Each structure stands twice: as C-alpha cells, then as structure tokens.
C-alpha cells in the first residue's frame, strides 16, 4: 500500500534566520598572522580552527584565515594545541 505524502504545514510562527555577515568583509581588512588576539577568536581552546558555520566568515576569508593561523603556528605565535 502506498501512502500519500502529507502536505507540509506552514506555520505562522516561523522564525527568520538572519545570515551572519563576514567580519572581514565589513571592516575591509584582511586577517594577518601578526594579529594574535584577533586570530584567537577563530581558534578553539583545543587549538582547532573553527568552521565557517560557527564563525560566520565567508569562504574566501575562511581560506585566508586558515593560512594565517597556520603561519602564526609555524613561527610560534599561536600554539598547535592549547592543552596540557
């Protein structure tokens, strides 16, 4: 027996989800490996680079941000892992 698909109910109390705006696009200054206080906002306490979905950074700036975090780690301005 084949069931008919139930019609989707449209509720009047739907919430509008506001898209985050890239902080680098708004300020028009790119991420830099020397600006450690700013880079720390995009790195978890375990040392992982946060995903775009959480930070709200656009794709182009997320790629640039990842490169700058890796540069800062390489010259020991940021640690690879903040634990221990």
Secondary structure by P-SEA (a helix, b strand, c coil): cccccccbbbbcbbbbbbbbccccccccccccccaaaaaaaaccccccccccccccccaaaaaaaaaaaaaaaaaccccccccc
